[in-house]
């Protein structure tokens, strides 16, 4: 079993945390149960777009068929359109 009591950091200026565990009923078939929370992380950037997102996601189940649930919302993002 691998426990994540507290794993955190910054991703492009936005803080995130991961908590949960991974168990190994069989060494080649891990079972996941963890949660990711993020605030205003950078998900895309180019000349006409800066996109940041908040996220609260949970991953649970066997590696081959795990389920991801939760919410992701755009925040503090800028879109611009230039005419040619």
N, C-alpha and C positions, 0 to 999 in steps of 0.2 A: 504494500500500500504506500502511496505517495500522497502526503497531505500538504496542501497549501494553506497554512494558517494566515499568512499575510505576504502577498507578493504585490508590490506596487512600483510605480515609476511614472515618468512623463513620456508622452508620445507626441512629438511635434508641438510642445507647449501645453498639452492637456493631460491632467493626471488620470491614471487608471489603477484599478486594483483587481486582483484575481484571488479567489478563495475557493476551496473545495478539495476534492481528492480524486485520485486515479487508483483503482484496484486492479489486481491481476489474477482473476480466477484461473486463467491459463496465461502463461507468459506471452503468448502471441496474440491474445485477445483481451486487451485492457478494457475496463469499464470506466466511463467518465462520469463525474458529477462535480461540476464547478461553475462558478459564476464570474462574469466579467462586468465591471462597472467602469465607465469612462465619462469624462466631462470635457467637452469642447476639444476633442482630438481632431487633428488635421487628417482628412480622408482624401482630399484632392486639391491640387494647386496647379494652375497654369496662367497664361497671360490674361484670360478672361474669367477665371473662376478661382475662388478660394472657398472650400467647403469644409466645415467643421461639424462634428456630430457628438451628441450625448448618446450613451448606450447603457443598457442594462440587459445582459444576455445570460442565459443559463444553458449549459450543454449537459445532457444526461443520457446515459445508455451505453451500450456496447460500441466500440470504435467503428465497426462496420455499419451501424445503423443508429447512431446517436441522434437525438432530437435537440434542435436549437429553438429556444423560445425567448421571448422578451421584446424589448422595444429599442428602436434606433430613431433618433430625431435630429434633423439638421438644425444647427444653431450658429449664430455669429458668422453666417456665410455671406459672400458677396458674389454676384453674378453681373457681368457686364457684356453688352453686345456692341461690337464695333461694326460700322457699315463700311463697305468697300466701294 
